[in-house]
Amino acid sequence: MNAMHQYLFDTYRAARLGEPMPPAPGTHDIAVLRSVRDRRRFERVLAGRPAPSTAPTRLLTAGRPRAS
């Protein structure tokens, strides 16, 4: 059984019991990935390790000359 089959069973059960419909598969994937990334960065800071920089920051500073 894949996620779509489970979703169809859950929507059928919710309709029969008068419960709210579950979200479609993949609806909250991006939000979950962002929260996992944020949690890992937070745990690194608590452990005393530097948090990795974000991609836009690295792209903005890539063209700047470094001070020697």
Predicted model as a PDB file, atoms N, CA, C, CB and O in Angstrom, pLDDT in the B-factor column:
MODEL        1                                                                  
ATOM      1  N   MET A   1       0.853  -1.167   0.000  1.00 82.00           N  
ATOM      2  CA  MET A   1       0.000   0.000   0.000  1.00 82.00           C  
ATOM      3  C   MET A   1       0.902   1.233   0.000  1.00 82.00           C  
ATOM      4  CB  MET A   1      -0.972  -0.004   1.226  1.00 82.00           C  
ATOM      5  O   MET A   1       1.853   1.312   0.777  1.00 82.00           O  
ATOM      6  N   ASN A   2       0.607   2.168  -0.851  1.00 89.00           N  
ATOM      7  CA  ASN A   2       1.392   3.398  -0.887  1.00 89.00           C  
ATOM      8  C   ASN A   2       0.633   4.527  -0.175  1.00 89.00           C  
ATOM      9  CB  ASN A   2       1.714   3.796  -2.352  1.00 89.00           C  
ATOM     10  O   ASN A   2      -0.450   4.319   0.371  1.00 89.00           O  
ATOM     11  N   ALA A   3       1.219   5.705  -0.195  1.00 86.00           N  
ATOM     12  CA  ALA A   3       0.634   6.839   0.527  1.00 86.00           C  
ATOM     13  C   ALA A   3      -0.721   7.240  -0.045  1.00 86.00           C  
ATOM     14  CB  ALA A   3       1.580   8.031   0.488  1.00 86.00           C  
ATOM     15  O   ALA A   3      -1.610   7.650   0.701  1.00 86.00           O  
ATOM     16  N   MET A   4      -0.886   7.128  -1.345  1.00 90.00           N  
ATOM     17  CA  MET A   4      -2.162   7.509  -1.959  1.00 90.00           C  
ATOM     18  C   MET A   4      -3.276   6.550  -1.544  1.00 90.00           C  
ATOM     19  CB  MET A   4      -2.033   7.537  -3.493  1.00 90.00           C  
ATOM     20  O   MET A   4      -4.395   6.988  -1.276  1.00 90.00           O  
ATOM     21  N   HIS A   5      -2.989   5.261  -1.487  1.00 94.00           N  
ATOM     22  CA  HIS A   5      -3.995   4.299  -1.029  1.00 94.00           C  
ATOM     23  C   HIS A   5      -4.411   4.594   0.408  1.00 94.00           C  
ATOM     24  CB  HIS A   5      -3.459   2.863  -1.140  1.00 94.00           C  
ATOM     25  O   HIS A   5      -5.597   4.597   0.735  1.00 94.00           O  
ATOM     26  N   GLN A   6      -3.407   4.843   1.270  1.00 93.00           N  
ATOM     27  CA  GLN A   6      -3.723   5.152   2.658  1.00 93.00           C  
ATOM     28  C   GLN A   6      -4.552   6.427   2.760  1.00 93.00           C  
ATOM     29  CB  GLN A   6      -2.442   5.290   3.476  1.00 93.00           C  
ATOM     30  O   GLN A   6      -5.474   6.506   3.572  1.00 93.00           O  
ATOM     31  N   TYR A   7      -4.232   7.412   1.950  1.00 94.00           N  
ATOM     32  CA  TYR A   7      -4.994   8.659   1.943  1.00 94.00           C  
ATOM     33  C   TYR A   7      -6.446   8.395   1.545  1.00 94.00           C  
ATOM     34  CB  TYR A   7      -4.351   9.681   0.982  1.00 94.00           C  
ATOM     35  O   TYR A   7      -7.362   8.945   2.158  1.00 94.00           O  
ATOM     36  N   LEU A   8      -6.666   7.572   0.540  1.00 94.00           N  
ATOM     37  CA  LEU A   8      -8.033   7.265   0.111  1.00 94.00           C  
ATOM     38  C   LEU A   8      -8.806   6.535   1.207  1.00 94.00           C  
ATOM     39  CB  LEU A   8      -8.013   6.419  -1.168  1.00 94.00           C  
ATOM     40  O   LEU A   8      -9.981   6.825   1.434  1.00 94.00           O  
ATOM     41  N   PHE A   9      -8.154   5.589   1.887  1.00 95.00           N  
ATOM     42  CA  PHE A   9      -8.817   4.915   3.013  1.00 95.00           C  
ATOM     43  C   PHE A   9      -9.161   5.909   4.119  1.00 95.00           C  
ATOM     44  CB  PHE A   9      -7.920   3.794   3.573  1.00 95.00           C  
ATOM     45  O   PHE A   9     -10.251   5.861   4.689  1.00 95.00           O  
ATOM     46  N   ASP A  10      -8.226   6.806   4.418  1.00 95.00           N  
ATOM     47  CA  ASP A  10      -8.457   7.785   5.481  1.00 95.00           C  
ATOM     48  C   ASP A  10      -9.576   8.767   5.128  1.00 95.00           C  
ATOM     49  CB  ASP A  10      -7.174   8.551   5.770  1.00 95.00           C  
ATOM     50  O   ASP A  10     -10.359   9.144   5.999  1.00 95.00           O  
ATOM     51  N   THR A  11      -9.660   9.183   3.869  1.00 96.00           N  
ATOM     52  CA  THR A  11     -10.736  10.099   3.481  1.00 96.00           C  
ATOM     53  C   THR A  11     -12.091   9.394   3.527  1.00 96.00           C  
ATOM     54  CB  THR A  11     -10.480  10.665   2.070  1.00 96.00           C  
ATOM     55  O   THR A  11     -13.092   9.996   3.916  1.00 96.00           O  
ATOM     56  N   TYR A  12     -12.124   8.125   3.135  1.00 96.00           N  
ATOM     57  CA  TYR A  12     -13.372   7.352   3.213  1.00 96.00           C  
ATOM     58  C   TYR A  12     -13.822   7.215   4.672  1.00 96.00           C  
ATOM     59  CB  TYR A  12     -13.188   5.947   2.572  1.00 96.00           C  
ATOM     60  O   TYR A  12     -14.992   7.420   4.994  1.00 96.00           O  
ATOM     61  N   ARG A  13     -12.869   6.862   5.550  1.00 96.00           N  
ATOM     62  CA  ARG A  13     -13.200   6.701   6.965  1.00 96.00           C  
ATOM     63  C   ARG A  13     -13.665   8.028   7.556  1.00 96.00           C  
ATOM     64  CB  ARG A  13     -11.987   6.162   7.749  1.00 96.00           C  
ATOM     65  O   ARG A  13     -14.626   8.059   8.324  1.00 96.00           O  
ATOM     66  N   ALA A  14     -12.990   9.127   7.204  1.00 97.00           N  
ATOM     67  CA  ALA A  14     -13.370  10.432   7.736  1.00 97.00           C  
ATOM     68  C   ALA A  14     -14.760  10.840   7.257  1.00 97.00           C  
ATOM     69  CB  ALA A  14     -12.343  11.489   7.330  1.00 97.00           C  
ATOM     70  O   ALA A  14     -15.531  11.428   8.016  1.00 97.00           O  
ATOM     71  N   ALA A  15     -15.079  10.533   6.010  1.00 96.00           N  
ATOM     72  CA  ALA A  15     -16.404  10.877   5.482  1.00 96.00           C  
ATOM     73  C   ALA A  15     -17.491  10.072   6.189  1.00 96.00           C  
ATOM     74  CB  ALA A  15     -16.462  10.627   3.960  1.00 96.00           C  
ATOM     75  O   ALA A  15     -18.563  10.598   6.490  1.00 96.00           O  
ATOM     76  N   ARG A  16     -17.216   8.811   6.448  1.00 96.00           N  
ATOM     77  CA  ARG A  16     -18.217   7.970   7.119  1.00 96.00           C  
ATOM     78  C   ARG A  16     -18.423   8.363   8.575  1.00 96.00           C  
ATOM     79  CB  ARG A  16     -17.806   6.511   7.043  1.00 96.00           C  
ATOM     80  O   ARG A  16     -19.537   8.269   9.091  1.00 96.00           O  
ATOM     81  N   LEU A  17     -17.358   8.805   9.243  1.00 96.00           N  
ATOM     82  CA  LEU A  17     -17.458   9.141  10.661  1.00 96.00           C  
ATOM     83  C   LEU A  17     -17.730  10.623  10.898  1.00 96.00           C  
ATOM     84  CB  LEU A  17     -16.190   8.743  11.372  1.00 96.00           C  
ATOM     85  O   LEU A  17     -17.903  11.043  12.042  1.00 96.00           O  
ATOM     86  N   GLY A  18     -17.771  11.415   9.834  1.00 95.00           N  
ATOM     87  CA  GLY A  18     -18.029  12.838   9.986  1.00 95.00           C  
ATOM     88  C   GLY A  18     -16.853  13.613  10.552  1.00 95.00           C  
ATOM     89  O   GLY A  18     -17.044  14.666  11.160  1.00 95.00           O  
ATOM     90  N   GLU A  19     -15.651  13.114  10.364  1.00 95.00           N  
ATOM     91  CA  GLU A  19     -14.443  13.777  10.846  1.00 95.00           C  
ATOM     92  C   GLU A  19     -13.863  14.664   9.743  1.00 95.00           C  
ATOM     93  CB  GLU A  19     -13.396  12.735  11.316  1.00 95.00           C  
ATOM     94  O   GLU A  19     -14.232  14.512   8.578  1.00 95.00           O  
ATOM     95  N   PRO A  20     -12.970  15.579  10.086  1.00 95.00           N  
ATOM     96  CA  PRO A  20     -12.345  16.399   9.039  1.00 95.00           C  
ATOM     97  C   PRO A  20     -11.446  15.546   8.146  1.00 95.00           C  
ATOM     98  CB  PRO A  20     -11.529  17.548   9.668  1.00 95.00           C  
ATOM     99  O   PRO A  20     -10.853  14.564   8.592  1.00 95.00           O  
ATOM    100  N   MET A  21     -11.359  15.940   6.890  1.00 93.00           N  
ATOM    101  CA  MET A  21     -10.546  15.206   5.928  1.00 93.00           C  
ATOM    102  C   MET A  21      -9.065  15.387   6.232  1.00 93.00           C  
ATOM    103  CB  MET A  21     -10.858  15.664   4.497  1.00 93.00           C  
ATOM    104  O   MET A  21      -8.652  16.473   6.640  1.00 93.00           O  
ATOM    105  N   PRO A  22      -8.260  14.350   6.040  1.00 91.00           N  
ATOM    106  CA  PRO A  22      -6.816  14.491   6.249  1.00 91.00           C  
ATOM    107  C   PRO A  22      -6.182  15.270   5.101  1.00 91.00           C  
ATOM    108  CB  PRO A  22      -6.149  13.107   6.384  1.00 91.00           C  
ATOM    109  O   PRO A  22      -6.750  15.319   4.010  1.00 91.00           O  
ATOM    110  N   PRO A  23      -5.024  15.876   5.322  1.00 89.00           N  
ATOM    111  CA  PRO A  23      -4.354  16.584   4.218  1.00 89.00           C  
ATOM    112  C   PRO A  23      -3.845  15.595   3.182  1.00 89.00           C  
ATOM    113  CB  PRO A  23      -3.185  17.444   4.747  1.00 89.00           C  
ATOM    114  O   PRO A  23      -3.516  14.454   3.505  1.00 89.00           O  
ATOM    115  N   ALA A  24      -3.786  16.037   1.955  1.00 89.00           N  
ATOM    116  CA  ALA A  24      -3.292  15.183   0.874  1.00 89.00           C  
ATOM    117  C   ALA A  24      -1.813  14.884   1.081  1.00 89.00           C  
ATOM    118  CB  ALA A  24      -3.520  15.850  -0.502  1.00 89.00           C  
ATOM    119  O   ALA A  24      -1.104  15.686   1.688  1.00 89.00           O  
ATOM    120  N   PRO A  25      -1.336  13.745   0.588  1.00 87.00           N  
ATOM    121  CA  PRO A  25       0.092  13.428   0.736  1.00 87.00           C  
ATOM    122  C   PRO A  25       0.965  14.496   0.092  1.00 87.00           C  
ATOM    123  CB  PRO A  25       0.405  12.061   0.118  1.00 87.00           C  
ATOM    124  O   PRO A  25       0.691  14.952  -1.018  1.00 87.00           O  
ATOM    125  N   GLY A  26       2.006  14.884   0.795  1.00 86.00           N  
ATOM    126  CA  GLY A  26       2.947  15.866   0.273  1.00 86.00           C  
ATOM    127  C   GLY A  26       2.582  17.308   0.556  1.00 86.00           C  
ATOM    128  O   GLY A  26       3.315  18.215   0.160  1.00 86.00           O  
ATOM    129  N   THR A  27       1.469  17.543   1.230  1.00 87.00           N  
ATOM    130  CA  THR A  27       1.009  18.905   1.479  1.00 87.00           C  
ATOM    131  C   THR A  27       1.983  19.695   2.348  1.00 87.00           C  
ATOM    132  CB  THR A  27      -0.357  18.878   2.136  1.00 87.00           C  
ATOM    133  O   THR A  27       2.234  20.873   2.090  1.00 87.00           O  
ATOM    134  N   HIS A  28       2.530  19.057   3.371  1.00 88.00           N  
ATOM    135  CA  HIS A  28       3.365  19.758   4.342  1.00 88.00           C  
ATOM    136  C   HIS A  28       4.835  19.347   4.274  1.00 88.00           C  
ATOM    137  CB  HIS A  28       2.841  19.512   5.732  1.00 88.00           C  
ATOM    138  O   HIS A  28       5.571  19.554   5.239  1.00 88.00           O  
ATOM    139  N   ASP A  29       5.275  18.774   3.165  1.00 89.00           N  
ATOM    140  CA  ASP A  29       6.647  18.269   3.061  1.00 89.00           C  
ATOM    141  C   ASP A  29       7.690  19.365   3.233  1.00 89.00           C  
ATOM    142  CB  ASP A  29       6.846  17.591   1.725  1.00 89.00           C  
ATOM    143  O   ASP A  29       8.665  19.173   3.960  1.00 89.00           O  
ATOM    144  N   ILE A  30       7.509  20.492   2.591  1.00 91.00           N  
ATOM    145  CA  ILE A  30       8.497  21.570   2.667  1.00 91.00           C  
ATOM    146  C   ILE A  30       8.592  22.118   4.088  1.00 91.00           C  
ATOM    147  CB  ILE A  30       8.139  22.700   1.686  1.00 91.00           C  
ATOM    148  O   ILE A  30       9.688  22.392   4.576  1.00 91.00           O  
ATOM    149  N   ALA A  31       7.458  22.277   4.748  1.00 91.00           N  
ATOM    150  CA  ALA A  31       7.468  22.791   6.120  1.00 91.00           C  
ATOM    151  C   ALA A  31       8.178  21.812   7.061  1.00 91.00           C  
ATOM    152  CB  ALA A  31       6.025  23.049   6.608  1.00 91.00           C  
ATOM    153  O   ALA A  31       8.892  22.236   7.969  1.00 91.00           O  
ATOM    154  N   VAL A  32       7.987  20.521   6.849  1.00 91.00           N  
ATOM    155  CA  VAL A  32       8.649  19.519   7.688  1.00 91.00           C  
ATOM    156  C   VAL A  32      10.159  19.555   7.467  1.00 91.00           C  
ATOM    157  CB  VAL A  32       8.098  18.106   7.388  1.00 91.00           C  
ATOM    158  O   VAL A  32      10.927  19.505   8.428  1.00 91.00           O  
ATOM    159  N   LEU A  33      10.586  19.640   6.218  1.00 92.00           N  
ATOM    160  CA  LEU A  33      12.021  19.697   5.937  1.00 92.00           C  
ATOM    161  C   LEU A  33      12.660  20.953   6.532  1.00 92.00           C  
ATOM    162  CB  LEU A  33      12.266  19.654   4.425  1.00 92.00           C  
ATOM    163  O   LEU A  33      13.776  20.894   7.047  1.00 92.00           O  
ATOM    164  N   ARG A  34      11.969  22.074   6.467  1.00 92.00           N  
ATOM    165  CA  ARG A  34      12.496  23.304   7.065  1.00 92.00           C  
ATOM    166  C   ARG A  34      12.608  23.185   8.576  1.00 92.00           C  
ATOM    167  CB  ARG A  34      11.609  24.491   6.705  1.00 92.00           C  
ATOM    168  O   ARG A  34      13.590  23.642   9.161  1.00 92.00           O  
ATOM    169  N   SER A  35      11.612  22.574   9.215  1.00 94.00           N  
ATOM    170  CA  SER A  35      11.662  22.455  10.667  1.00 94.00           C  
ATOM    171  C   SER A  35      12.762  21.495  11.106  1.00 94.00           C  
ATOM    172  CB  SER A  35      10.313  21.989  11.206  1.00 94.00           C  
ATOM    173  O   SER A  35      13.386  21.705  12.146  1.00 94.00           O  
ATOM    174  N   VAL A  36      13.005  20.443  10.327  1.00 93.00           N  
ATOM    175  CA  VAL A  36      14.108  19.526  10.641  1.00 93.00           C  
ATOM    176  C   VAL A  36      15.439  20.253  10.512  1.00 93.00           C  
ATOM    177  CB  VAL A  36      14.080  18.285   9.711  1.00 93.00           C  
ATOM    178  O   VAL A  36      16.307  20.115  11.374  1.00 93.00           O  
ATOM    179  N   ARG A  37      15.606  21.027   9.443  1.00 91.00           N  
ATOM    180  CA  ARG A  37      16.835  21.800   9.249  1.00 91.00           C  
ATOM    181  C   ARG A  37      17.045  22.780  10.394  1.00 91.00           C  
ATOM    182  CB  ARG A  37      16.793  22.554   7.913  1.00 91.00           C  
ATOM    183  O   ARG A  37      18.155  22.891  10.915  1.00 91.00           O  
ATOM    184  N   ASP A  38      15.984  23.500  10.796  1.00 92.00           N  
ATOM    185  CA  ASP A  38      16.094  24.472  11.876  1.00 92.00           C  
ATOM    186  C   ASP A  38      16.436  23.798  13.199  1.00 92.00           C  
ATOM    187  CB  ASP A  38      14.799  25.259  12.012  1.00 92.00           C  
ATOM    188  O   ASP A  38      17.220  24.328  13.986  1.00 92.00           O  
ATOM    189  N   ARG A  39      15.848  22.632  13.443  1.00 93.00           N  
ATOM    190  CA  ARG A  39      16.115  21.901  14.684  1.00 93.00           C  
ATOM    191  C   ARG A  39      17.576  21.454  14.747  1.00 93.00           C  
ATOM    192  CB  ARG A  39      15.180  20.682  14.803  1.00 93.00           C  
ATOM    193  O   ARG A  39      18.219  21.556  15.791  1.00 93.00           O  
ATOM    194  N   ARG A  40      18.094  20.956  13.613  1.00 92.00           N  
ATOM    195  CA  ARG A  40      19.497  20.532  13.581  1.00 92.00           C  
ATOM    196  C   ARG A  40      20.442  21.711  13.801  1.00 92.00           C  
ATOM    197  CB  ARG A  40      19.816  19.851  12.248  1.00 92.00           C  
ATOM    198  O   ARG A  40      21.443  21.582  14.505  1.00 92.00           O  
ATOM    199  N   ARG A  41      20.130  22.850  13.204  1.00 91.00           N  
ATOM    200  CA  ARG A  41      20.962  24.036  13.411  1.00 91.00           C  
ATOM    201  C   ARG A  41      20.918  24.467  14.877  1.00 91.00           C  
ATOM    202  CB  ARG A  41      20.497  25.193  12.495  1.00 91.00           C  
ATOM    203  O   ARG A  41      21.942  24.844  15.446  1.00 91.00           O  
ATOM    204  N   PHE A  42      19.733  24.413  15.487  1.00 91.00           N  
ATOM    205  CA  PHE A  42      19.569  24.788  16.894  1.00 91.00           C  
ATOM    206  C   PHE A  42      20.379  23.853  17.793  1.00 91.00           C  
ATOM    207  CB  PHE A  42      18.075  24.758  17.295  1.00 91.00           C  
ATOM    208  O   PHE A  42      21.038  24.309  18.727  1.00 91.00           O  
ATOM    209  N   GLU A  43      20.332  22.550  17.515  1.00 92.00           N  
ATOM    210  CA  GLU A  43      21.081  21.596  18.335  1.00 92.00           C  
ATOM    211  C   GLU A  43      22.583  21.797  18.182  1.00 92.00           C  
ATOM    212  CB  GLU A  43      20.706  20.160  17.961  1.00 92.00           C  
ATOM    213  O   GLU A  43      23.322  21.612  19.148  1.00 92.00           O  
ATOM    214  N   ARG A  44      23.054  22.170  16.995  1.00 90.00           N  
ATOM    215  CA  ARG A  44      24.480  22.461  16.796  1.00 90.00           C  
ATOM    216  C   ARG A  44      24.906  23.657  17.638  1.00 90.00           C  
ATOM    217  CB  ARG A  44      24.778  22.728  15.306  1.00 90.00           C  
ATOM    218  O   ARG A  44      25.984  23.646  18.231  1.00 90.00           O  
ATOM    219  N   VAL A  45      24.078  24.674  17.693  1.00 89.00           N  
ATOM    220  CA  VAL A  45      24.407  25.864  18.489  1.00 89.00           C  
ATOM    221  C   VAL A  45      24.449  25.511  19.968  1.00 89.00           C  
ATOM    222  CB  VAL A  45      23.383  26.994  18.239  1.00 89.00           C  
ATOM    223  O   VAL A  45      25.344  25.959  20.685  1.00 89.00           O  
ATOM    224  N   LEU A  46      23.487  24.710  20.435  1.00 90.00           N  
ATOM    225  CA  LEU A  46      23.487  24.313  21.842  1.00 90.00           C  
ATOM    226  C   LEU A  46      24.716  23.475  22.200  1.00 90.00           C  
ATOM    227  CB  LEU A  46      22.218  23.532  22.165  1.00 90.00           C  
ATOM    228  O   LEU A  46      25.204  23.538  23.328  1.00 90.00           O  
ATOM    229  N   ALA A  47      25.212  22.697  21.248  1.00 90.00           N  
ATOM    230  CA  ALA A  47      26.380  21.857  21.492  1.00 90.00           C  
ATOM    231  C   ALA A  47      27.688  22.647  21.384  1.00 90.00           C  
ATOM    232  CB  ALA A  47      26.396  20.694  20.512  1.00 90.00           C  
ATOM    233  O   ALA A  47      28.761  22.098  21.636  1.00 90.00           O  
ATOM    234  N   GLY A  48      27.610  23.922  21.013  1.00 88.00           N  
ATOM    235  CA  GLY A  48      28.797  24.743  20.930  1.00 88.00           C  
ATOM    236  C   GLY A  48      29.486  24.696  19.577  1.00 88.00           C  
ATOM    237  O   GLY A  48      30.589  25.223  19.426  1.00 88.00           O  
ATOM    238  N   ARG A  49      28.861  24.082  18.606  1.00 85.00           N  
ATOM    239  CA  ARG A  49      29.429  24.043  17.254  1.00 85.00           C  
ATOM    240  C   ARG A  49      28.785  25.141  16.435  1.00 85.00           C  
ATOM    241  CB  ARG A  49      29.217  22.647  16.580  1.00 85.00           C  
ATOM    242  O   ARG A  49      27.617  25.462  16.658  1.00 85.00           O  
ATOM    243  N   PRO A  50      29.506  25.725  15.496  1.00 79.00           N  
ATOM    244  CA  PRO A  50      28.901  26.791  14.686  1.00 79.00           C  
ATOM    245  C   PRO A  50      27.828  26.226  13.759  1.00 79.00           C  
ATOM    246  CB  PRO A  50      29.980  27.521  13.862  1.00 79.00           C  
ATOM    247  O   PRO A  50      27.980  25.152  13.177  1.00 79.00           O  
ATOM    248  N   ALA A  51      26.764  26.968  13.643  1.00 73.00           N  
ATOM    249  CA  ALA A  51      25.698  26.569  12.727  1.00 73.00           C  
ATOM    250  C   ALA A  51      26.167  26.815  11.302  1.00 73.00           C  
ATOM    251  CB  ALA A  51      24.376  27.345  13.021  1.00 73.00           C  
ATOM    252  O   ALA A  51      26.827  27.820  11.039  1.00 73.00           O  
ATOM    253  N   PRO A  52      25.841  25.922  10.382  1.00 72.00           N  
ATOM    254  CA  PRO A  52      26.265  26.138   8.992  1.00 72.00           C  
ATOM    255  C   PRO A  52      25.581  27.373   8.416  1.00 72.00           C  
ATOM    256  CB  PRO A  52      25.947  24.896   8.122  1.00 72.00           C  
ATOM    257  O   PRO A  52      24.432  27.676   8.735  1.00 72.00           O  
ATOM    258  N   SER A  53      26.308  28.066   7.572  1.00 68.00           N  
ATOM    259  CA  SER A  53      25.713  29.251   6.964  1.00 68.00           C  
ATOM    260  C   SER A  53      24.710  28.834   5.905  1.00 68.00           C  
ATOM    261  CB  SER A  53      26.796  30.160   6.355  1.00 68.00           C  
ATOM    262  O   SER A  53      24.786  27.731   5.365  1.00 68.00           O  
ATOM    263  N   THR A  54      23.791  29.704   5.617  1.00 65.00           N  
ATOM    264  CA  THR A  54      22.776  29.404   4.616  1.00 65.00           C  
ATOM    265  C   THR A  54      23.317  29.692   3.225  1.00 65.00           C  
ATOM    266  CB  THR A  54      21.496  30.217   4.875  1.00 65.00           C  
ATOM    267  O   THR A  54      24.270  30.458   3.087  1.00 65.00           O  
ATOM    268  N   ALA A  55      22.747  29.111   2.216  1.00 61.00           N  
ATOM    269  CA  ALA A  55      23.222  29.259   0.841  1.00 61.00           C  
ATOM    270  C   ALA A  55      23.208  30.709   0.360  1.00 61.00           C  
ATOM    271  CB  ALA A  55      22.379  28.415  -0.083  1.00 61.00           C  
ATOM    272  O   ALA A  55      24.190  31.132  -0.250  1.00 61.00           O  
ATOM    273  N   PRO A  56      22.152  31.500   0.595  1.00 58.00           N  
ATOM    274  CA  PRO A  56      22.172  32.880   0.109  1.00 58.00           C  
ATOM    275  C   PRO A  56      23.313  33.692   0.699  1.00 58.00           C  
ATOM    276  CB  PRO A  56      20.862  33.555   0.421  1.00 58.00           C  
ATOM    277  O   PRO A  56      23.888  34.531   0.006  1.00 58.00           O  
ATOM    278  N   THR A  57      23.654  33.463   1.964  1.00 54.00           N  
ATOM    279  CA  THR A  57      24.746  34.192   2.587  1.00 54.00           C  
ATOM    280  C   THR A  57      26.062  33.828   1.919  1.00 54.00           C  
ATOM    281  CB  THR A  57      24.805  33.900   4.091  1.00 54.00           C  
ATOM    282  O   THR A  57      26.887  34.702   1.653  1.00 54.00           O  
ATOM    283  N   ARG A  58      26.264  32.543   1.648  1.00 55.00           N  
ATOM    284  CA  ARG A  58      27.487  32.114   0.984  1.00 55.00           C  
ATOM    285  C   ARG A  58      27.566  32.689  -0.418  1.00 55.00           C  
ATOM    286  CB  ARG A  58      27.567  30.590   0.936  1.00 55.00           C  
ATOM    287  O   ARG A  58      28.645  33.066  -0.874  1.00 55.00           O  
ATOM    288  N   LEU A  59      26.437  32.759  -1.105  1.00 55.00           N  
ATOM    289  CA  LEU A  59      26.452  33.307  -2.455  1.00 55.00           C  
ATOM    290  C   LEU A  59      26.744  34.802  -2.450  1.00 55.00           C  
ATOM    291  CB  LEU A  59      25.125  33.040  -3.143  1.00 55.00           C  
ATOM    292  O   LEU A  59      27.421  35.308  -3.344  1.00 55.00           O  
ATOM    293  N   LEU A  60      26.235  35.506  -1.445  1.00 54.00           N  
ATOM    294  CA  LEU A  60      26.464  36.944  -1.380  1.00 54.00           C  
ATOM    295  C   LEU A  60      27.919  37.275  -1.053  1.00 54.00           C  
ATOM    296  CB  LEU A  60      25.547  37.570  -0.344  1.00 54.00           C  
ATOM    297  O   LEU A  60      28.453  38.267  -1.549  1.00 54.00           O  
ATOM    298  N   THR A  61      28.563  36.455  -0.227  1.00 59.00           N  
ATOM    299  CA  THR A  61      29.935  36.740   0.181  1.00 59.00           C  
ATOM    300  C   THR A  61      30.968  36.082  -0.724  1.00 59.00           C  
ATOM    301  CB  THR A  61      30.150  36.289   1.599  1.00 59.00           C  
ATOM    302  O   THR A  61      32.163  36.310  -0.537  1.00 59.00           O  
ATOM    303  N   ALA A  62      30.556  35.282  -1.690  1.00 58.00           N  
ATOM    304  CA  ALA A  62      31.517  34.551  -2.535  1.00 58.00           C  
ATOM    305  C   ALA A  62      32.323  35.490  -3.408  1.00 58.00           C  
ATOM    306  CB  ALA A  62      30.793  33.537  -3.412  1.00 58.00           C  
ATOM    307  O   ALA A  62      33.495  35.212  -3.664  1.00 58.00           O  
ATOM    308  N   GLY A  63      31.754  36.585  -3.876  1.00 60.00           N  
ATOM    309  CA  GLY A  63      32.454  37.483  -4.777  1.00 60.00           C  
ATOM    310  C   GLY A  63      33.283  38.535  -4.074  1.00 60.00           C  
ATOM    311  O   GLY A  63      34.031  39.265  -4.724  1.00 60.00           O  
ATOM    312  N   ARG A  64      33.169  38.628  -2.772  1.00 60.00           N  
ATOM    313  CA  ARG A  64      33.900  39.656  -2.038  1.00 60.00           C  
ATOM    314  C   ARG A  64      35.345  39.219  -1.801  1.00 60.00           C  
ATOM    315  CB  ARG A  64      33.206  39.958  -0.697  1.00 60.00           C  
ATOM    316  O   ARG A  64      35.599  38.048  -1.518  1.00 60.00           O  
ATOM    317  N   PRO A  65      36.280  40.141  -1.914  1.00 62.00           N  
ATOM    318  CA  PRO A  65      37.681  39.775  -1.607  1.00 62.00           C  
ATOM    319  C   PRO A  65      37.860  39.578  -0.104  1.00 62.00           C  
ATOM    320  CB  PRO A  65      38.665  40.870  -2.123  1.00 62.00           C  
ATOM    321  O   PRO A  65      37.271  40.291   0.708  1.00 62.00           O  
ATOM    322  N   ARG A  66      38.667  38.614   0.238  1.00 60.00           N  
ATOM    323  CA  ARG A  66      38.910  38.329   1.651  1.00 60.00           C  
ATOM    324  C   ARG A  66      40.028  39.201   2.179  1.00 60.00           C  
ATOM    325  CB  ARG A  66      39.248  36.850   1.859  1.00 60.00           C  
ATOM    326  O   ARG A  66      40.997  39.494   1.479  1.00 60.00           O  
ATOM    327  N   ALA A  67      39.873  39.613   3.440  1.00 58.00           N  
ATOM    328  CA  ALA A  67      40.929  40.428   4.080  1.00 58.00           C  
ATOM    329  C   ALA A  67      42.091  39.516   4.435  1.00 58.00           C  
ATOM    330  CB  ALA A  67      40.391  41.169   5.366  1.00 58.00           C  
ATOM    331  O   ALA A  67      41.893  38.428   4.974  1.00 58.00           O  
ATOM    332  N   SER A  68      43.292  39.958   4.135  1.00 53.00           N  
ATOM    333  CA  SER A  68      44.449  39.109   4.431  1.00 53.00           C  
ATOM    334  C   SER A  68      45.249  39.629   5.594  1.00 53.00           C  
ATOM    335  CB  SER A  68      45.340  38.991   3.224  1.00 53.00           C  
ATOM    336  O   SER A  68      46.255  39.028   5.970  1.00 53.00           O  
TER     337      SER A  68                                                      
ENDMDL                                                                          
END                                                                             
